[in-house]
Amino acid sequence: MDWTDLMSSREFEPVVANVNVSKRFKCCDCGKEYTAKHNLQSHINYKHLQHEKKIECEYCGRRFTESRAHIRHLKNRNACPNSPWPDA
């Protein structure tokens, strides 16, 4: 089962939002809420579905399922002190 199957199920219908609530999409597994459906899809895909960590950091060996997580890791000197990425 992938996130498209999960998102089409009734369990992941948007939360009815009132005017004061900015987050409308809620994960039924953990309750985390998001303002955009694609962010909920990414959360489900990353946190609740089993995926092989195919991307390996060439500087420290840590592995990632998504390239954006790898890039974020490289930008963070505390996470990857050997990274050549310039400090932000």
LUMDOZA-609625 format. One record per residue: chain; x, y, z of N, C-alpha, C, O in turn. Coordinates in steps of 0.1 Angstrom, whole numbers, always signed. Layout:
N
@chain:A | n.u:X | n.v:Y | n.w:Z | ca.u:X | ca.v:Y | ca.w:Z | c.u:X | c.v:Y | c.w:Z | o.u:X | o.v:Y | o.w:Z
...
END
This chain:
88
@chain:A | n.u:+8 | n.v:-12 | n.w:+0 | ca.u:+0 | ca.v:+0 | ca.w:+0 | c.u:+9 | c.v:+12 | c.w:+0 | o.u:+18 | o.v:+13 | o.w:+8
@chain:A | n.u:+6 | n.v:+22 | n.w:-9 | ca.u:+14 | ca.v:+34 | ca.w:-9 | c.u:+5 | c.v:+46 | c.w:-5 | o.u:-7 | o.v:+44 | o.w:-2
@chain:A | n.u:+11 | n.v:+58 | n.w:-4 | ca.u:+3 | ca.v:+69 | ca.w:+1 | c.u:-9 | c.v:+73 | c.w:-8 | o.u:-19 | o.v:+78 | o.w:-3
@chain:A | n.u:-9 | n.v:+70 | n.w:-21 | ca.u:-20 | ca.v:+73 | ca.w:-29 | c.u:-32 | c.v:+64 | c.w:-25 | o.u:-43 | o.v:+69 | o.w:-26
@chain:A | n.u:-29 | n.v:+51 | n.w:-22 | ca.u:-40 | ca.v:+43 | ca.w:-17 | c.u:-46 | c.v:+48 | c.w:-4 | o.u:-58 | o.v:+49 | o.w:-1
@chain:A | n.u:-36 | n.v:+52 | n.w:+5 | ca.u:-41 | ca.v:+57 | ca.w:+18 | c.u:-49 | c.v:+70 | c.w:+17 | o.u:-59 | o.v:+72 | o.w:+23
@chain:A | n.u:-44 | n.v:+79 | n.w:+8 | ca.u:-51 | ca.v:+92 | ca.w:+6 | c.u:-65 | c.v:+90 | c.w:+0 | o.u:-73 | o.v:+99 | o.w:+2
@chain:A | n.u:-67 | n.v:+80 | n.w:-8 | ca.u:-80 | ca.v:+78 | ca.w:-14 | c.u:-90 | c.v:+71 | c.w:-4 | o.u:-102 | o.v:+71 | o.w:-7
@chain:A | n.u:-84 | n.v:+66 | n.w:+7 | ca.u:-93 | ca.v:+60 | ca.w:+17 | c.u:-100 | c.v:+70 | c.w:+25 | o.u:-96 | o.v:+82 | o.w:+26
@chain:A | n.u:-111 | n.v:+67 | n.w:+31 | ca.u:-119 | ca.v:+76 | ca.w:+39 | c.u:-112 | c.v:+81 | c.w:+51 | o.u:-116 | o.v:+91 | o.w:+57
@chain:A | n.u:-102 | n.v:+73 | n.w:+56 | ca.u:-95 | ca.v:+76 | ca.w:+68 | c.u:-88 | c.v:+90 | c.w:+67 | o.u:-84 | o.v:+96 | o.w:+78
@chain:A | n.u:-85 | n.v:+94 | n.w:+55 | ca.u:-76 | ca.v:+106 | ca.w:+54 | c.u:-84 | c.v:+117 | c.w:+47 | o.u:-78 | o.v:+125 | o.w:+39
@chain:A | n.u:-97 | n.v:+118 | n.w:+50 | ca.u:-105 | ca.v:+130 | ca.w:+45 | c.u:-100 | c.v:+142 | c.w:+52 | o.u:-95 | o.v:+142 | o.w:+63
@chain:A | n.u:-101 | n.v:+154 | n.w:+45 | ca.u:-96 | ca.v:+166 | ca.w:+52 | c.u:-105 | c.v:+169 | c.w:+64 | o.u:-117 | o.v:+166 | o.w:+65
@chain:A | n.u:-98 | n.v:+174 | n.w:+74 | ca.u:-105 | ca.v:+178 | ca.w:+87 | c.u:-113 | c.v:+190 | c.w:+84 | o.u:-109 | o.v:+199 | o.w:+77
@chain:A | n.u:-126 | n.v:+190 | n.w:+89 | ca.u:-134 | ca.v:+202 | ca.w:+87 | c.u:-128 | c.v:+214 | c.w:+94 | o.u:-126 | o.v:+213 | o.w:+106
@chain:A | n.u:-125 | n.v:+224 | n.w:+87 | ca.u:-118 | ca.v:+235 | ca.w:+93 | c.u:-127 | c.v:+247 | c.w:+96 | o.u:-136 | o.v:+250 | o.w:+89
@chain:A | n.u:-126 | n.v:+252 | n.w:+108 | ca.u:-133 | ca.v:+265 | ca.w:+111 | c.u:-123 | c.v:+276 | c.w:+108 | o.u:-112 | o.v:+274 | o.w:+104
@chain:A | n.u:-128 | n.v:+288 | n.w:+109 | ca.u:-120 | ca.v:+300 | ca.w:+105 | c.u:-107 | c.v:+301 | c.w:+113 | o.u:-97 | o.v:+306 | o.w:+107
@chain:A | n.u:-106 | n.v:+297 | n.w:+125 | ca.u:-94 | ca.v:+299 | ca.w:+134 | c.u:-84 | c.v:+287 | c.w:+132 | o.u:-73 | o.v:+288 | o.w:+138
@chain:A | n.u:-88 | n.v:+277 | n.w:+125 | ca.u:-79 | ca.v:+265 | ca.w:+124 | c.u:-72 | c.v:+266 | c.w:+111 | o.u:-78 | o.v:+267 | o.w:+100
@chain:A | n.u:-58 | n.v:+266 | n.w:+111 | ca.u:-50 | ca.v:+268 | ca.w:+99 | c.u:-46 | c.v:+254 | c.w:+93 | o.u:-44 | o.v:+253 | o.w:+81
@chain:A | n.u:-46 | n.v:+244 | n.w:+101 | ca.u:-42 | ca.v:+230 | ca.w:+96 | c.u:-55 | c.v:+222 | c.w:+93 | o.u:-63 | o.v:+221 | o.w:+102
@chain:A | n.u:-55 | n.v:+216 | n.w:+81 | ca.u:-68 | ca.v:+210 | ca.w:+77 | c.u:-66 | c.v:+195 | c.w:+74 | o.u:-76 | o.v:+188 | o.w:+74
@chain:A | n.u:-54 | n.v:+190 | n.w:+72 | ca.u:-53 | ca.v:+176 | ca.w:+69 | c.u:-46 | c.v:+169 | c.w:+80 | o.u:-35 | o.v:+172 | o.w:+84
@chain:A | n.u:-52 | n.v:+158 | n.w:+86 | ca.u:-48 | ca.v:+152 | ca.w:+98 | c.u:-44 | c.v:+137 | c.w:+95 | o.u:-52 | o.v:+130 | o.w:+88
@chain:A | n.u:-33 | n.v:+132 | n.w:+100 | ca.u:-29 | ca.v:+118 | ca.w:+99 | c.u:-37 | c.v:+110 | c.w:+109 | o.u:-37 | o.v:+113 | o.w:+121
@chain:A | n.u:-43 | n.v:+100 | n.w:+104 | ca.u:-51 | ca.v:+91 | ca.w:+113 | c.u:-42 | c.v:+82 | c.w:+121 | o.u:-47 | o.v:+76 | o.w:+131
@chain:A | n.u:-30 | n.v:+80 | n.w:+117 | ca.u:-21 | ca.v:+71 | ca.w:+125 | c.u:-15 | c.v:+78 | c.w:+137 | o.u:-15 | o.v:+72 | o.w:+148
@chain:A | n.u:-11 | n.v:+91 | n.w:+136 | ca.u:-4 | ca.v:+98 | ca.w:+147 | c.u:-11 | c.v:+111 | c.w:+151 | o.u:-7 | o.v:+116 | o.w:+162
@chain:A | n.u:-20 | n.v:+116 | n.w:+143 | ca.u:-27 | ca.v:+128 | ca.w:+147 | c.u:-20 | c.v:+141 | c.w:+142 | o.u:-26 | o.v:+152 | o.w:+144
@chain:A | n.u:-9 | n.v:+140 | n.w:+136 | ca.u:-2 | ca.v:+152 | ca.w:+131 | c.u:-10 | c.v:+159 | c.w:+120 | o.u:-16 | o.v:+152 | o.w:+112
@chain:A | n.u:-11 | n.v:+172 | n.w:+120 | ca.u:-19 | ca.v:+179 | ca.w:+111 | c.u:-10 | c.v:+188 | c.w:+102 | o.u:+0 | o.v:+193 | o.w:+105
@chain:A | n.u:-16 | n.v:+190 | n.w:+89 | ca.u:-9 | ca.v:+198 | ca.w:+79 | c.u:-18 | c.v:+207 | c.w:+72 | o.u:-30 | o.v:+205 | o.w:+72
@chain:A | n.u:-13 | n.v:+218 | n.w:+66 | ca.u:-21 | ca.v:+227 | ca.w:+59 | c.u:-23 | c.v:+223 | c.w:+45 | o.u:-32 | o.v:+228 | o.w:+38
@chain:A | n.u:-15 | n.v:+215 | n.w:+39 | ca.u:-16 | ca.v:+210 | ca.w:+25 | c.u:-16 | c.v:+195 | c.w:+24 | o.u:-9 | o.v:+188 | o.w:+32
@chain:A | n.u:-24 | n.v:+190 | n.w:+15 | ca.u:-26 | ca.v:+176 | ca.w:+14 | c.u:-13 | c.v:+169 | c.w:+10 | o.u:-10 | o.v:+158 | o.w:+15
@chain:A | n.u:-5 | n.v:+175 | n.w:+1 | ca.u:+8 | ca.v:+169 | ca.w:-3 | c.u:+18 | c.v:+168 | c.w:+9 | o.u:+26 | o.v:+159 | o.w:+9
@chain:A | n.u:+17 | n.v:+177 | n.w:+19 | ca.u:+26 | ca.v:+175 | ca.w:+31 | c.u:+21 | c.v:+163 | c.w:+39 | o.u:+30 | o.v:+156 | o.w:+44
@chain:A | n.u:+8 | n.v:+161 | n.w:+40 | ca.u:+3 | ca.v:+149 | ca.w:+47 | c.u:+8 | c.v:+137 | c.w:+39 | o.u:+12 | o.v:+127 | o.w:+45
@chain:A | n.u:+7 | n.v:+137 | n.w:+26 | ca.u:+11 | ca.v:+125 | ca.w:+18 | c.u:+26 | c.v:+122 | c.w:+20 | o.u:+30 | o.v:+111 | o.w:+22
@chain:A | n.u:+34 | n.v:+133 | n.w:+20 | ca.u:+48 | ca.v:+131 | ca.w:+23 | c.u:+51 | c.v:+125 | c.w:+37 | o.u:+59 | o.v:+116 | o.w:+38
@chain:A | n.u:+44 | n.v:+130 | n.w:+47 | ca.u:+45 | ca.v:+125 | ca.w:+60 | c.u:+42 | c.v:+110 | c.w:+61 | o.u:+49 | o.v:+103 | o.w:+67
@chain:A | n.u:+30 | n.v:+107 | n.w:+55 | ca.u:+26 | ca.v:+93 | ca.w:+56 | c.u:+36 | c.v:+84 | c.w:+49 | o.u:+40 | o.v:+73 | o.w:+54
@chain:A | n.u:+41 | n.v:+88 | n.w:+37 | ca.u:+51 | ca.v:+81 | ca.w:+29 | c.u:+64 | c.v:+79 | c.w:+37 | o.u:+70 | o.v:+68 | o.w:+37
@chain:A | n.u:+68 | n.v:+89 | n.w:+44 | ca.u:+81 | ca.v:+89 | ca.w:+51 | c.u:+80 | c.v:+83 | c.w:+65 | o.u:+89 | o.v:+75 | o.w:+68
@chain:A | n.u:+70 | n.v:+85 | n.w:+72 | ca.u:+69 | ca.v:+81 | ca.w:+86 | c.u:+62 | c.v:+67 | c.w:+88 | o.u:+65 | o.v:+60 | o.w:+97
@chain:A | n.u:+51 | n.v:+65 | n.w:+80 | ca.u:+43 | ca.v:+53 | ca.w:+83 | c.u:+44 | c.v:+42 | c.w:+73 | o.u:+39 | o.v:+31 | o.w:+76
@chain:A | n.u:+50 | n.v:+44 | n.w:+62 | ca.u:+52 | ca.v:+33 | ca.w:+52 | c.u:+67 | c.v:+29 | c.w:+52 | o.u:+76 | o.v:+37 | o.w:+54
@chain:A | n.u:+69 | n.v:+16 | n.w:+50 | ca.u:+82 | ca.v:+11 | ca.w:+50 | c.u:+89 | c.v:+13 | c.w:+37 | o.u:+85 | o.v:+9 | o.w:+26
@chain:A | n.u:+100 | n.v:+21 | n.w:+37 | ca.u:+108 | ca.v:+24 | ca.w:+25 | c.u:+122 | c.v:+21 | c.w:+28 | o.u:+127 | o.v:+24 | o.w:+39
@chain:A | n.u:+129 | n.v:+16 | n.w:+18 | ca.u:+143 | ca.v:+14 | ca.w:+19 | c.u:+151 | c.v:+28 | c.w:+19 | o.u:+147 | o.v:+36 | o.w:+10
@chain:A | n.u:+160 | n.v:+29 | n.w:+27 | ca.u:+168 | ca.v:+42 | ca.w:+27 | c.u:+179 | c.v:+40 | c.w:+17 | o.u:+190 | o.v:+34 | o.w:+19
@chain:A | n.u:+177 | n.v:+46 | n.w:+5 | ca.u:+185 | ca.v:+43 | ca.w:-7 | c.u:+196 | c.v:+54 | c.w:-8 | o.u:+206 | o.v:+52 | o.w:-15
@chain:A | n.u:+194 | n.v:+66 | n.w:-2 | ca.u:+204 | ca.v:+77 | ca.w:-4 | c.u:+213 | c.v:+77 | c.w:+8 | o.u:+209 | o.v:+78 | o.w:+19
@chain:A | n.u:+226 | n.v:+76 | n.w:+5 | ca.u:+236 | ca.v:+76 | ca.w:+16 | c.u:+245 | c.v:+88 | c.w:+15 | o.u:+249 | o.v:+92 | o.w:+5
@chain:A | n.u:+247 | n.v:+94 | n.w:+27 | ca.u:+255 | ca.v:+106 | ca.w:+28 | c.u:+270 | c.v:+101 | c.w:+25 | o.u:+275 | o.v:+92 | o.w:+32
@chain:A | n.u:+276 | n.v:+108 | n.w:+16 | ca.u:+290 | ca.v:+104 | ca.w:+12 | c.u:+300 | c.v:+109 | c.w:+22 | o.u:+312 | o.v:+105 | o.w:+22
@chain:A | n.u:+296 | n.v:+117 | n.w:+32 | ca.u:+305 | ca.v:+122 | ca.w:+42 | c.u:+304 | c.v:+115 | c.w:+55 | o.u:+314 | o.v:+115 | o.w:+63
@chain:A | n.u:+293 | n.v:+109 | n.w:+59 | ca.u:+292 | ca.v:+103 | ca.w:+72 | c.u:+285 | c.v:+89 | c.w:+71 | o.u:+285 | o.v:+82 | o.w:+81
@chain:A | n.u:+279 | n.v:+86 | n.w:+60 | ca.u:+273 | ca.v:+72 | ca.w:+59 | c.u:+258 | c.v:+71 | c.w:+63 | o.u:+252 | o.v:+61 | o.w:+61
@chain:A | n.u:+253 | n.v:+82 | n.w:+69 | ca.u:+238 | ca.v:+82 | ca.w:+72 | c.u:+230 | c.v:+80 | c.w:+60 | o.u:+233 | o.v:+85 | o.w:+49
@chain:A | n.u:+219 | n.v:+73 | n.w:+61 | ca.u:+210 | ca.v:+69 | ca.w:+50 | c.u:+197 | c.v:+76 | c.w:+51 | o.u:+192 | o.v:+79 | o.w:+62
@chain:A | n.u:+191 | n.v:+79 | n.w:+39 | ca.u:+178 | ca.v:+87 | ca.w:+38 | c.u:+169 | c.v:+81 | c.w:+28 | o.u:+174 | o.v:+75 | o.w:+18
@chain:A | n.u:+156 | n.v:+83 | n.w:+30 | ca.u:+146 | ca.v:+78 | ca.w:+20 | c.u:+143 | c.v:+89 | c.w:+10 | o.u:+139 | o.v:+86 | o.w:-1
@chain:A | n.u:+146 | n.v:+102 | n.w:+13 | ca.u:+142 | ca.v:+113 | ca.w:+4 | c.u:+155 | c.v:+122 | c.w:+2 | o.u:+162 | o.v:+124 | o.w:+11
@chain:A | n.u:+156 | n.v:+127 | n.w:-10 | ca.u:+168 | ca.v:+135 | ca.w:-13 | c.u:+167 | c.v:+148 | c.w:-5 | o.u:+177 | o.v:+154 | o.w:-1
@chain:A | n.u:+155 | n.v:+154 | n.w:-3 | ca.u:+154 | ca.v:+166 | ca.w:+5 | c.u:+159 | c.v:+165 | c.w:+19 | o.u:+164 | o.v:+174 | o.w:+25
@chain:A | n.u:+157 | n.v:+153 | n.w:+25 | ca.u:+162 | ca.v:+150 | ca.w:+38 | c.u:+177 | c.v:+150 | c.w:+38 | o.u:+184 | o.v:+154 | o.w:+48
@chain:A | n.u:+183 | n.v:+144 | n.w:+28 | ca.u:+197 | ca.v:+143 | ca.w:+26 | c.u:+203 | c.v:+157 | c.w:+25 | o.u:+213 | o.v:+161 | o.w:+31
@chain:A | n.u:+197 | n.v:+166 | n.w:+17 | ca.u:+202 | ca.v:+180 | ca.w:+15 | c.u:+201 | c.v:+187 | c.w:+28 | o.u:+210 | o.v:+195 | o.w:+32
@chain:A | n.u:+190 | n.v:+186 | n.w:+35 | ca.u:+188 | ca.v:+193 | ca.w:+48 | c.u:+199 | c.v:+188 | c.w:+58 | o.u:+204 | o.v:+196 | o.w:+65
@chain:A | n.u:+202 | n.v:+175 | n.w:+58 | ca.u:+213 | ca.v:+170 | ca.w:+66 | c.u:+226 | c.v:+176 | c.w:+62 | o.u:+234 | o.v:+180 | o.w:+71
@chain:A | n.u:+229 | n.v:+177 | n.w:+50 | ca.u:+242 | ca.v:+183 | ca.w:+45 | c.u:+243 | c.v:+198 | c.w:+49 | o.u:+254 | o.v:+202 | o.w:+52
@chain:A | n.u:+232 | n.v:+205 | n.w:+50 | ca.u:+232 | ca.v:+219 | ca.w:+53 | c.u:+234 | c.v:+221 | c.w:+68 | o.u:+238 | o.v:+232 | o.w:+73
@chain:A | n.u:+231 | n.v:+211 | n.w:+76 | ca.u:+232 | ca.v:+212 | ca.w:+91 | c.u:+245 | c.v:+207 | c.w:+96 | o.u:+248 | o.v:+195 | o.w:+96
@chain:A | n.u:+254 | n.v:+216 | n.w:+100 | ca.u:+268 | ca.v:+213 | ca.w:+105 | c.u:+267 | c.v:+203 | c.w:+117 | o.u:+276 | o.v:+195 | o.w:+119
@chain:A | n.u:+257 | n.v:+205 | n.w:+125 | ca.u:+256 | ca.v:+196 | ca.w:+137 | c.u:+252 | c.v:+182 | c.w:+133 | o.u:+257 | o.v:+172 | o.w:+140
@chain:A | n.u:+245 | n.v:+180 | n.w:+122 | ca.u:+241 | ca.v:+166 | ca.w:+117 | c.u:+252 | c.v:+160 | c.w:+110 | o.u:+255 | o.v:+148 | o.w:+111
@chain:A | n.u:+259 | n.v:+168 | n.w:+102 | ca.u:+270 | ca.v:+163 | ca.w:+93 | c.u:+282 | c.v:+172 | c.w:+93 | o.u:+283 | o.v:+181 | o.w:+85
@chain:A | n.u:+290 | n.v:+171 | n.w:+103 | ca.u:+302 | ca.v:+180 | ca.w:+105 | c.u:+312 | c.v:+180 | c.w:+93 | o.u:+319 | o.v:+189 | o.w:+91
@chain:A | n.u:+312 | n.v:+169 | n.w:+86 | ca.u:+321 | ca.v:+167 | ca.w:+74 | c.u:+316 | c.v:+173 | c.w:+61 | o.u:+323 | o.v:+173 | o.w:+51
@chain:A | n.u:+304 | n.v:+178 | n.w:+62 | ca.u:+298 | ca.v:+183 | ca.w:+49 | c.u:+305 | c.v:+196 | c.w:+44 | o.u:+309 | o.v:+204 | o.w:+52
@chain:A | n.u:+307 | n.v:+196 | n.w:+31 | ca.u:+314 | ca.v:+208 | ca.w:+25 | c.u:+304 | c.v:+219 | c.w:+22 | o.u:+308 | o.v:+230 | o.w:+18
@chain:A | n.u:+291 | n.v:+217 | n.w:+26 | ca.u:+281 | ca.v:+227 | ca.w:+23 | c.u:+284 | c.v:+240 | c.w:+31 | o.u:+287 | o.v:+239 | o.w:+43
@chain:A | n.u:+284 | n.v:+251 | n.w:+25 | ca.u:+287 | ca.v:+264 | ca.w:+32 | c.u:+276 | c.v:+266 | c.w:+43 | o.u:+264 | o.v:+263 | o.w:+41
@chain:A | n.u:+280 | n.v:+272 | n.w:+54 | ca.u:+271 | ca.v:+276 | ca.w:+65 | c.u:+261 | c.v:+286 | c.w:+60 | o.u:+265 | o.v:+295 | o.w:+52
@chain:A | n.u:+249 | n.v:+284 | n.w:+64 | ca.u:+238 | ca.v:+293 | ca.w:+59 | c.u:+238 | c.v:+305 | c.w:+68 | o.u:+230 | o.v:+314 | o.w:+66
END
